[in-house]
Amino acid sequence: MDRILSYGLMGVIGISASTIAAAVIGSPLPVVSPAVVAGGVIAAHHGQQKDTAAGADDQEVRASVEQVETDGGREQ
């Protein structure tokens, strides 16, 4: 959920900045085009992270907790 909110915040900041920059420059094309490209890069990065960031399943977590309980929290 935090990742989705951070991407949303980056998008809002980017759109706001591109709107302000387009108003200052007077032409939206040189400002909006990089914003669209940046949005595509962010979407691609999000898709890549979503595919590779598989979380641990319940069995792995239980095994890890049991290991810590048996060795008293000491690293081996």
Biopython code that builds the backbone (N, CA, C, O; Angstrom):
import numpy as np
from Bio.PDB.StructureBuilder import StructureBuilder

atoms = [
    (1, "MET", "N", (0.825, -1.191, 0.000)),
    (1, "MET", "CA", (0.000, 0.000, 0.000)),
    (1, "MET", "C", (0.871, 1.258, 0.000)),
    (1, "MET", "O", (0.554, 2.245, -0.663)),
    (2, "ASP", "N", (1.972, 1.205, 0.754)),
    (2, "ASP", "CA", (2.860, 2.367, 0.791)),
    (2, "ASP", "C", (3.457, 2.656, -0.577)),
    (2, "ASP", "O", (3.622, 3.814, -0.960)),
    (3, "ARG", "N", (3.779, 1.597, -1.312)),
    (3, "ARG", "CA", (4.369, 1.790, -2.638)),
    (3, "ARG", "C", (3.372, 2.469, -3.570)),
    (3, "ARG", "O", (3.742, 3.361, -4.334)),
    (4, "ILE", "N", (2.113, 2.051, -3.510)),
    (4, "ILE", "CA", (1.086, 2.657, -4.367)),
    (4, "ILE", "C", (0.908, 4.129, -4.019)),
    (4, "ILE", "O", (0.803, 4.974, -4.907)),
    (5, "LEU", "N", (0.874, 4.433, -2.725)),
    (5, "LEU", "CA", (0.729, 5.830, -2.309)),
    (5, "LEU", "C", (1.932, 6.668, -2.726)),
    (5, "LEU", "O", (1.775, 7.825, -3.116)),
    (6, "SER", "N", (3.134, 6.093, -2.646)),
    (6, "SER", "CA", (4.314, 6.867, -3.043)),
    (6, "SER", "C", (4.314, 7.129, -4.543)),
    (6, "SER", "O", (4.694, 8.216, -4.978)),
    (7, "TYR", "N", (3.891, 6.141, -5.345)),
    (7, "TYR", "CA", (3.786, 6.379, -6.785)),
    (7, "TYR", "C", (2.722, 7.430, -7.079)),
    (7, "TYR", "O", (2.912, 8.274, -7.955)),
    (8, "GLY", "N", (1.615, 7.387, -6.362)),
    (8, "GLY", "CA", (0.568, 8.392, -6.545)),
    (8, "GLY", "C", (1.059, 9.784, -6.202)),
    (8, "GLY", "O", (0.773, 10.746, -6.914)),
    (9, "LEU", "N", (1.803, 9.889, -5.103)),
    (9, "LEU", "CA", (2.350, 11.184, -4.695)),
    (9, "LEU", "C", (3.335, 11.703, -5.732)),
    (9, "LEU", "O", (3.318, 12.889, -6.064)),
    (10, "MET", "N", (4.196, 10.827, -6.249)),
    (10, "MET", "CA", (5.136, 11.251, -7.280)),
    (10, "MET", "C", (4.393, 11.724, -8.521)),
    (10, "MET", "O", (4.799, 12.698, -9.156)),
    (11, "GLY", "N", (3.310, 11.042, -8.867)),
    (11, "GLY", "CA", (2.519, 11.451, -10.025)),
    (11, "GLY", "C", (1.875, 12.806, -9.838)),
    (11, "GLY", "O", (1.887, 13.633, -10.749)),
    (12, "VAL", "N", (1.308, 13.042, -8.658)),
    (12, "VAL", "CA", (0.668, 14.336, -8.375)),
    (12, "VAL", "C", (1.696, 15.456, -8.411)),
    (12, "VAL", "O", (1.444, 16.516, -8.985)),
    (13, "ILE", "N", (2.852, 15.225, -7.799)),
    (13, "ILE", "CA", (3.905, 16.247, -7.808)),
    (13, "ILE", "C", (4.380, 16.498, -9.237)),
    (13, "ILE", "O", (4.591, 17.645, -9.630)),
    (14, "GLY", "N", (4.548, 15.432, -10.011)),
    (14, "GLY", "CA", (5.000, 15.588, -11.396)),
    (14, "GLY", "C", (4.009, 16.341, -12.254)),
    (14, "GLY", "O", (4.398, 17.211, -13.034)),
    (15, "ILE", "N", (2.731, 16.020, -12.123)),
    (15, "ILE", "CA", (1.709, 16.722, -12.909)),
    (15, "ILE", "C", (1.625, 18.184, -12.492)),
    (15, "ILE", "O", (1.484, 19.063, -13.343)),
    (16, "SER", "N", (1.709, 18.452, -11.195)),
    (16, "SER", "CA", (1.679, 19.842, -10.726)),
    (16, "SER", "C", (2.868, 20.621, -11.264)),
    (16, "SER", "O", (2.721, 21.749, -11.735)),
    (17, "ALA", "N", (4.051, 20.014, -11.192)),
    (17, "ALA", "CA", (5.249, 20.696, -11.678)),
    (17, "ALA", "C", (5.174, 20.933, -13.182)),
    (17, "ALA", "O", (5.567, 21.996, -13.662)),
    (18, "SER", "N", (4.673, 19.952, -13.929)),
    (18, "SER", "CA", (4.588, 20.149, -15.379)),
    (18, "SER", "C", (3.548, 21.201, -15.742)),
    (18, "SER", "O", (3.726, 21.931, -16.717)),
    (19, "THR", "N", (2.471, 21.290, -14.977)),
    (19, "THR", "CA", (1.457, 22.319, -15.229)),
    (19, "THR", "C", (2.024, 23.709, -14.971)),
    (19, "THR", "O", (1.814, 24.628, -15.763)),
    (20, "ILE", "N", (2.734, 23.859, -13.875)),
    (20, "ILE", "CA", (3.344, 25.156, -13.546)),
    (20, "ILE", "C", (4.397, 25.527, -14.584)),
    (20, "ILE", "O", (4.461, 26.671, -15.035)),
    (21, "ALA", "N", (5.227, 24.547, -14.960)),
    (21, "ALA", "CA", (6.269, 24.829, -15.949)),
    (21, "ALA", "C", (5.661, 25.180, -17.304)),
    (21, "ALA", "O", (6.174, 26.055, -18.001)),
    (22, "ALA", "N", (4.577, 24.509, -17.683)),
    (22, "ALA", "CA", (3.920, 24.831, -18.954)),
    (22, "ALA", "C", (3.350, 26.240, -18.928)),
    (22, "ALA", "O", (3.379, 26.938, -19.941)),
    (23, "ALA", "N", (2.832, 26.666, -17.778)),
    (23, "ALA", "CA", (2.302, 28.029, -17.663)),
    (23, "ALA", "C", (3.424, 29.054, -17.755)),
    (23, "ALA", "O", (3.255, 30.108, -18.367)),
    (24, "VAL", "N", (4.563, 28.751, -17.154)),
    (24, "VAL", "CA", (5.692, 29.689, -17.184)),
    (24, "VAL", "C", (6.273, 29.770, -18.593)),
    (24, "VAL", "O", (6.560, 30.861, -19.086)),
    (25, "ILE", "N", (6.444, 28.631, -19.235)),
    (25, "ILE", "CA", (7.028, 28.612, -20.574)),
    (25, "ILE", "C", (6.046, 29.149, -21.608)),
    (25, "ILE", "O", (6.446, 29.836, -22.549)),
    (26, "GLY", "N", (4.773, 28.842, -21.438)),
    (26, "GLY", "CA", (3.761, 29.308, -22.374)),
    (26, "GLY", "C", (3.396, 28.285, -23.428)),
    (26, "GLY", "O", (2.484, 28.511, -24.224)),
    (27, "SER", "N", (4.086, 27.177, -23.444)),
    (27, "SER", "CA", (3.789, 26.116, -24.404)),
    (27, "SER", "C", (3.826, 24.783, -23.667)),
    (27, "SER", "O", (4.832, 24.455, -23.038)),
    (28, "PRO", "N", (2.759, 24.020, -23.732)),
    (28, "PRO", "CA", (2.724, 22.789, -22.946)),
    (28, "PRO", "C", (3.533, 21.633, -23.528)),
    (28, "PRO", "O", (3.935, 20.741, -22.782)),
    (29, "LEU", "N", (3.783, 21.621, -24.830)),
    (29, "LEU", "CA", (4.418, 20.463, -25.449)),
    (29, "LEU", "C", (5.810, 20.145, -24.898)),
    (29, "LEU", "O", (6.067, 18.980, -24.596)),
    (30, "PRO", "N", (6.734, 21.124, -24.746)),
    (30, "PRO", "CA", (8.057, 20.759, -24.237)),
    (30, "PRO", "C", (8.038, 20.311, -22.777)),
    (30, "PRO", "O", (9.004, 19.715, -22.302)),
    (31, "VAL", "N", (6.965, 20.587, -22.076)),
    (31, "VAL", "CA", (6.895, 20.216, -20.665)),
    (31, "VAL", "C", (6.110, 18.930, -20.474)),
    (31, "VAL", "O", (6.491, 18.088, -19.661)),
    (32, "VAL", "N", (5.032, 18.770, -21.205)),
    (32, "VAL", "CA", (4.162, 17.613, -21.018)),
    (32, "VAL", "C", (4.803, 16.343, -21.573)),
    (32, "VAL", "O", (4.636, 15.271, -20.992)),
    (33, "SER", "N", (5.523, 16.441, -22.670)),
    (33, "SER", "CA", (6.141, 15.249, -23.260)),
    (33, "SER", "C", (7.087, 14.542, -22.293)),
    (33, "SER", "O", (6.960, 13.329, -22.124)),
    (34, "PRO", "N", (8.033, 15.235, -21.646)),
    (34, "PRO", "CA", (8.876, 14.545, -20.664)),
    (34, "PRO", "C", (8.083, 14.002, -19.473)),
    (34, "PRO", "O", (8.453, 12.977, -18.900)),
    (35, "ALA", "N", (7.005, 14.677, -19.100)),
    (35, "ALA", "CA", (6.186, 14.185, -17.989)),
    (35, "ALA", "C", (5.515, 12.869, -18.361)),
    (35, "ALA", "O", (5.406, 11.972, -17.525)),
    (36, "VAL", "N", (5.066, 12.745, -19.600)),
    (36, "VAL", "CA", (4.448, 11.498, -20.056)),
    (36, "VAL", "C", (5.489, 10.384, -20.104)),
    (36, "VAL", "O", (5.209, 9.254, -19.703)),
    (37, "VAL", "N", (6.679, 10.696, -20.590)),
    (37, "VAL", "CA", (7.756, 9.703, -20.625)),
    (37, "VAL", "C", (8.123, 9.267, -19.210)),
    (37, "VAL", "O", (8.316, 8.079, -18.954)),
    (38, "ALA", "N", (8.220, 10.223, -18.295)),
    (38, "ALA", "CA", (8.540, 9.885, -16.905)),
    (38, "ALA", "C", (7.456, 9.004, -16.299)),
    (38, "ALA", "O", (7.761, 8.076, -15.551)),
    (39, "GLY", "N", (6.209, 9.280, -16.609)),
    (39, "GLY", "CA", (5.118, 8.429, -16.127)),
    (39, "GLY", "C", (5.242, 7.012, -16.649)),
    (39, "GLY", "O", (4.983, 6.056, -15.918)),
    (40, "GLY", "N", (5.634, 6.867, -17.896)),
    (40, "GLY", "CA", (5.851, 5.533, -18.460)),
    (40, "GLY", "C", (6.992, 4.799, -17.790)),
    (40, "GLY", "O", (6.908, 3.596, -17.543)),
    (41, "VAL", "N", (8.068, 5.529, -17.494)),
    (41, "VAL", "CA", (9.208, 4.919, -16.804)),
    (41, "VAL", "C", (8.807, 4.462, -15.407)),
    (41, "VAL", "O", (9.182, 3.371, -14.979)),
    (42, "ILE", "N", (8.051, 5.288, -14.699)),
    (42, "ILE", "CA", (7.586, 4.922, -13.356)),
    (42, "ILE", "C", (6.679, 3.700, -13.430)),
    (42, "ILE", "O", (6.787, 2.799, -12.598)),
    (43, "ALA", "N", (5.792, 3.659, -14.409)),
    (43, "ALA", "CA", (4.897, 2.508, -14.557)),
    (43, "ALA", "C", (5.682, 1.237, -14.868)),
    (43, "ALA", "O", (5.373, 0.171, -14.336)),
    (44, "ALA", "N", (6.689, 1.343, -15.722)),
    (44, "ALA", "CA", (7.513, 0.176, -16.041)),
    (44, "ALA", "C", (8.283, -0.301, -14.819)),
    (44, "ALA", "O", (8.382, -1.503, -14.570)),
    (45, "HIS", "N", (8.828, 0.639, -14.059)),
    (45, "HIS", "CA", (9.556, 0.285, -12.838)),
    (45, "HIS", "C", (8.630, -0.401, -11.841)),
    (45, "HIS", "O", (9.008, -1.386, -11.206)),
    (46, "HIS", "N", (7.425, 0.121, -11.709)),
    (46, "HIS", "CA", (6.452, -0.479, -10.798)),
    (46, "HIS", "C", (6.106, -1.901, -11.244)),
    (46, "HIS", "O", (6.018, -2.808, -10.417)),
    (47, "GLY", "N", (5.913, -2.091, -12.527)),
    (47, "GLY", "CA", (5.621, -3.423, -13.036)),
    (47, "GLY", "C", (6.762, -4.393, -12.809)),
    (47, "GLY", "O", (6.539, -5.555, -12.470)),
    (48, "GLN", "N", (7.988, -3.916, -12.996)),
    (48, "GLN", "CA", (9.152, -4.767, -12.771)),
    (48, "GLN", "C", (9.272, -5.142, -11.299)),
    (48, "GLN", "O", (9.521, -6.305, -10.980)),
    (49, "GLN", "N", (9.100, -4.189, -10.407)),
    (49, "GLN", "CA", (9.194, -4.463, -8.974)),
    (49, "GLN", "C", (8.064, -5.368, -8.510)),
    (49, "GLN", "O", (8.258, -6.203, -7.627)),
    (50, "LYS", "N", (6.905, -5.209, -9.090)),
    (50, "LYS", "CA", (5.756, -6.039, -8.716)),
    (50, "LYS", "C", (6.010, -7.494, -9.093)),
    (50, "LYS", "O", (5.635, -8.400, -8.349)),
    (51, "ASP", "N", (6.643, -7.725, -10.242)),
    (51, "ASP", "CA", (6.913, -9.088, -10.691)),
    (51, "ASP", "C", (8.021, -9.756, -9.887)),
    (51, "ASP", "O", (7.952, -10.958, -9.629)),
    (52, "THR", "N", (9.038, -9.003, -9.487)),
    (52, "THR", "CA", (10.196, -9.606, -8.827)),
    (52, "THR", "C", (10.096, -9.615, -7.315)),
    (52, "THR", "O", (10.859, -10.327, -6.661)),
    (53, "ALA", "N", (9.198, -8.861, -6.745)),
    (53, "ALA", "CA", (9.134, -8.747, -5.288)),
    (53, "ALA", "C", (8.074, -9.688, -4.716)),
    (53, "ALA", "O", (7.076, -9.252, -4.142)),
    (54, "ALA", "N", (8.313, -10.973, -4.884)),
    (54, "ALA", "CA", (7.370, -11.945, -4.329)),
    (54, "ALA", "C", (7.606, -12.056, -2.828)),
    (54, "ALA", "O", (8.739, -12.253, -2.389)),
    (55, "GLY", "N", (6.574, -11.935, -2.064)),
    (55, "GLY", "CA", (6.693, -11.998, -0.617)),
    (55, "GLY", "C", (6.851, -13.429, -0.127)),
    (55, "GLY", "O", (6.570, -14.389, -0.845)),
    (56, "ALA", "N", (7.302, -13.543, 1.097)),
    (56, "ALA", "CA", (7.457, -14.854, 1.714)),
    (56, "ALA", "C", (6.081, -15.419, 2.041)),
    (56, "ALA", "O", (5.175, -14.699, 2.461)),
    (57, "ASP", "N", (5.951, -16.724, 1.838)),
    (57, "ASP", "CA", (4.672, -17.324, 2.191)),
    (57, "ASP", "C", (4.654, -17.661, 3.682)),
    (57, "ASP", "O", (5.669, -17.548, 4.369)),
    (58, "ASP", "N", (3.516, -18.064, 4.153)),
    (58, "ASP", "CA", (3.312, -18.302, 5.579)),
    (58, "ASP", "C", (4.243, -19.383, 6.110)),
    (58, "ASP", "O", (4.741, -19.277, 7.231)),
    (59, "GLN", "N", (4.481, -20.414, 5.321)),
    (59, "GLN", "CA", (5.340, -21.513, 5.764)),
    (59, "GLN", "C", (6.778, -21.040, 5.966)),
    (59, "GLN", "O", (7.425, -21.439, 6.934)),
    (60, "GLU", "N", (7.285, -20.199, 5.068)),
    (60, "GLU", "CA", (8.650, -19.682, 5.207)),
    (60, "GLU", "C", (8.785, -18.831, 6.457)),
    (60, "GLU", "O", (9.792, -18.912, 7.161)),
    (61, "VAL", "N", (7.782, -18.021, 6.735)),
    (61, "VAL", "CA", (7.823, -17.163, 7.920)),
    (61, "VAL", "C", (7.801, -18.012, 9.181)),
    (61, "VAL", "O", (8.556, -17.747, 10.117)),
    (62, "ARG", "N", (6.952, -19.020, 9.221)),
    (62, "ARG", "CA", (6.885, -19.895, 10.399)),
    (62, "ARG", "C", (8.201, -20.626, 10.619)),
    (62, "ARG", "O", (8.659, -20.746, 11.756)),
    (63, "ALA", "N", (8.814, -21.114, 9.545)),
    (63, "ALA", "CA", (10.096, -21.806, 9.674)),
    (63, "ALA", "C", (11.163, -20.863, 10.207)),
    (63, "ALA", "O", (11.983, -21.257, 11.036)),
    (64, "SER", "N", (11.158, -19.624, 9.739)),
    (64, "SER", "CA", (12.133, -18.646, 10.211)),
    (64, "SER", "C", (11.930, -18.326, 11.684)),
    (64, "SER", "O", (12.898, -18.224, 12.438)),
    (65, "VAL", "N", (10.676, -18.167, 12.097)),
    (65, "VAL", "CA", (10.383, -17.874, 13.506)),
    (65, "VAL", "C", (10.776, -19.046, 14.381)),
    (65, "VAL", "O", (11.342, -18.845, 15.456)),
    (66, "GLU", "N", (10.491, -20.267, 13.949)),
    (66, "GLU", "CA", (10.868, -21.447, 14.725)),
    (66, "GLU", "C", (12.376, -21.558, 14.848)),
    (66, "GLU", "O", (12.880, -21.964, 15.895)),
    (67, "GLN", "N", (13.105, -21.205, 13.798)),
    (67, "GLN", "CA", (14.566, -21.252, 13.847)),
    (67, "GLN", "C", (15.097, -20.254, 14.868)),
    (67, "GLN", "O", (16.018, -20.572, 15.620)),
    (68, "VAL", "N", (14.536, -19.066, 14.902)),
    (68, "VAL", "CA", (14.964, -18.056, 15.875)),
    (68, "VAL", "C", (14.637, -18.522, 17.287)),
    (68, "VAL", "O", (15.430, -18.311, 18.205)),
    (69, "GLU", "N", (13.481, -19.152, 17.472)),
    (69, "GLU", "CA", (13.111, -19.639, 18.799)),
    (69, "GLU", "C", (14.049, -20.736, 19.270)),
    (69, "GLU", "O", (14.378, -20.792, 20.455)),
    (70, "THR", "N", (14.490, -21.611, 18.370)),
    (70, "THR", "CA", (15.344, -22.723, 18.791)),
    (70, "THR", "C", (16.772, -22.286, 19.064)),
    (70, "THR", "O", (17.405, -22.820, 19.975)),
    (71, "ASP", "N", (17.296, -21.342, 18.314)),
    (71, "ASP", "CA", (18.685, -20.931, 18.558)),
    (71, "ASP", "C", (18.796, -19.705, 19.449)),
    (71, "ASP", "O", (19.896, -19.186, 19.640)),
    (72, "GLY", "N", (17.705, -19.238, 19.991)),
    (72, "GLY", "CA", (17.745, -18.115, 20.925)),
    (72, "GLY", "C", (18.045, -16.788, 20.271)),
    (72, "GLY", "O", (18.408, -15.836, 20.962)),
    (73, "GLY", "N", (17.908, -16.693, 18.961)),
    (73, "GLY", "CA", (18.139, -15.430, 18.274)),
    (73, "GLY", "C", (19.586, -15.206, 17.874)),
    (73, "GLY", "O", (19.920, -14.143, 17.351)),
    (74, "ARG", "N", (20.460, -16.194, 18.112)),
    (74, "ARG", "CA", (21.876, -16.052, 17.744)),
    (74, "ARG", "C", (22.061, -16.393, 16.270)),
    (74, "ARG", "O", (21.427, -17.306, 15.742)),
    (75, "GLU", "N", (22.934, -15.649, 15.628)),
    (75, "GLU", "CA", (23.248, -15.956, 14.236)),
    (75, "GLU", "C", (24.210, -17.124, 14.193)),
    (75, "GLU", "O", (25.058, -17.286, 15.071)),
    (76, "GLN", "N", (24.067, -17.927, 13.168)),
    (76, "GLN", "CA", (24.951, -19.093, 13.047)),
    (76, "GLN", "C", (25.999, -18.852, 12.004)),
    (76, "GLN", "O", (26.837, -19.721, 11.759)),
]
sb = StructureBuilder()
sb.init_structure("model")
sb.init_model(0)
sb.init_chain("A")
sb.init_seg("    ")
for serial, (resi, resn, name, xyz) in enumerate(atoms, 1):
    if name == "N":
        sb.init_residue(resn, " ", resi, " ")
    sb.init_atom(name, np.array(xyz, "f"), 0.0, 1.0, " ", f" {name:<3s}", serial, name[0])
structure = sb.get_structure()
